[in-house]
Amino acid sequence: MSKLDDGRLNVIAVHDIPLLKLLTVFITVLWGGHLNIKNVDSFSGKMIKMKNEGSVKIQSDGEIVGRNEVAAVVLKEKLRVMLQGDNRYKNMK
């Protein structure tokens, strides 16, 4: 449901989930079914701040971006995107 140019961050948080059920989450992402799973929450906003109660690694696109707490904010015209069929980067507005 995320849009490239709406100025909002979309975050999916997966929590308190057994490993086997986590595999199910990955499979259901293909058709959006993960949003109906009890341990999966979706958030959207111009600023997102997440804080864990325990010592847990926080990932973004497979990269470890922090432990315990992380914040992200949308900065106007700071995302450069290559559009399909175009060999130039464009700043999204």
GIJOWO-V92111 format. One record per backbone hydrogen bond with DSSP energy under -1.0 kcal/mol. NH is the residue of the N-H (numbers start at 0). CO is the residue of the C=O. Records with the same first field share a line. If there is no record, write none. Layout:
NH->CO ; CO
This chain:
8->44
10->42
12->40
14->38
21->17
22->18
23->19
24->20
25->21
26->22
27->23
29->26
30->27
32->27
34->31
35->32
36->33
39->36
40->12
42->10
44->8
47->71
49->69
51->67
55->53
57->65
59->62
62->59
64->57
67->55
68->66
69->49
71->47
73->45
77->74
80->89
85->82
89->80
91->78
